[in-house]
Amino acid sequence: MKKTILFINLLIFLLFACKKPAEEIILIEDFRTRCVKAIENPKLEGWDLTELFIEINGSKEHQHASDLFFISNETGYVIADRRLIKTENAGATWNIVPLSIGGSLERYSEVFFLNKSLGWVLSYHGENCENSSCDIVPTIWKTNDAGASWSAIKPKVEGIIGNLYMINELNGFCLIASSKTGRKLLRTNDGGASWTEIPGVKPSPYHFRIRFTDKNIGFILGDNDILYKTSDGGDTWQELHHSLEEAHNIIFIDNNIGYITDAISIVKTEDGGQNWQTIYTNESLIRLVHFRNQDEGIAFINTPQVCDDGTIDYFSNISMTENGGTDWELDPFGIEPYAIITSVPSADICYMLSSEGLFRFIKK
């Protein structure tokens, strides 16, 4: 299917970043002046907060990073600047993982590991290019030896694959989007070689993450206020409702307790998504990062600030709750964690990737 390069870039941005409503994206792109300054050595009560510098041959890569996945507290992967890079010492040093290139337009977009040895990387590249249009060819790369070698899988699907989640080596899910067919939930039972559509599920345009709390129970945010839930490993999906019209972030800490947020509110469930209550509202931007348990959580709560030239910038506060999200203690951070992606290898450690860099939170 032919797509313009402009559409490709826009679609990838929408697929693989934590989403914001379209009007907010326009506002951010219209900024001419950044009047908010970063806080040196930001602090968070009860947590050690460290910025990690992703460097390869002396070059910092975090500004080009698009995804991360930590399989343990020390070992993790980041996709940056068309490369897969790996750390085995909690981000102190990084090395390039040898992964074959599928063409000059190859883009690596997402990484997922089931354990320390078995993992997948998603990519796409253009073929049959004419002028500014190309056929978009997705590829799924699979490793069984911790990235030492990779095999390429060419699925026969139309669109760009994102948000891969594998329950085991054979069974998993992904979301796919194209201008022709829209957004779809797909399922594989052969490790990604073939995919079938799961009908009736309409993924949210703002947030595409698939969340499983165990091999049977999983959640996907849908359009409007719909939450899809499976209790049988994805064989069937139930429509639930959560009251937020444009939800963009979801966190479940177990099969029952979960949180969903839009730009200004946080709602919470204690019965697996059947019922929701609003626990926090603030007329500013909210980005959930991590809940260690049902009481202790981390979020960014941003407040608007008018710059000298009349434009609006957002001052970011790194925020902590100790009562399940009802109250938040704000500490200045000064960096807008726009389009954050998190990876949580254990309850006491969370890694957060944003346009501003890679950060690690460790519970004291």
RARA-V749938 format. One record per backbone hydrogen bond with DSSP energy under -0.5 kcal/mol. CO is the residue of the C=O (numbers start at 1). NH is the residue of the N-H. Records with the same first field share a line. If there is no record, write none. Layout:
BEGIN
CO=NH ; NH
END
This chain:
BEGIN
1=136
3=134
4=8
5=9
6=10
7=11
8=12
9=13
10=14
11=15
12=16
13=17
21=24 ; 25
22=26
23=27
24=28
25=29
26=30
28=31
33=35
38=40
39=42
44=47
46=364
47=44 ; 49
48=50 ; 362
50=360
52=54 ; 358
53=55
54=61
55=94
56=59
59=56
61=64
62=65
64=81
67=79
69=71 ; 77
74=76 ; 90
75=71 ; 72
76=87
77=69
78=80 ; 85
79=66 ; 67
80=83
83=80 ; 85
84=97
85=78
86=95
87=76
89=92
95=86
96=98
97=99
103=106
107=124
110=122
112=120
117=119 ; 146
118=114 ; 115
119=143
120=112
121=141
122=109 ; 110
123=139
124=107
125=137
127=135
130=133
132=5
133=130
134=3
135=127 ; 137
136=138
137=125
139=123 ; 141
140=153
141=121
142=151
143=119
145=148
151=142
153=140 ; 155
155=157
157=159
159=161
160=177
162=175
165=173
170=191
171=167 ; 168
172=188
173=165
174=186
175=162
176=184
177=160
178=182
182=178
184=176 ; 186
185=198
186=174
187=196
188=172
190=193
196=187
197=199
198=201
200=202
201=203
202=223
206=19
209=211 ; 221
210=212
211=219
216=218 ; 233
217=213 ; 214
218=230
219=211
220=228
221=204
223=226
224=247
225=242
226=222
227=240
228=220
229=238
230=218
232=235
238=229 ; 240
240=227
244=247
249=261
251=259
256=258 ; 272
257=253 ; 254
258=269
259=251
260=267
261=248 ; 249
263=286
264=282
265=262
266=279 ; 280
267=260
268=277
269=258
271=274
277=268
280=266
282=284
285=302
287=300
290=298
295=297 ; 324
296=292 ; 293
297=321
298=289 ; 290
299=301 ; 319
300=287 ; 302
301=317
302=285
303=315
305=307 ; 313
307=310
311=307
313=305
314=316
315=303
316=333 ; 334
317=301
318=331
319=299
320=329
321=297
323=326
328=330
329=320
331=318
333=39
335=337
336=338
337=340
338=355
341=353
343=345 ; 351
346=349
348=363
349=346
350=361
351=343
352=359
353=341
354=357
357=354
358=52
359=352
360=50
361=350
362=48
END
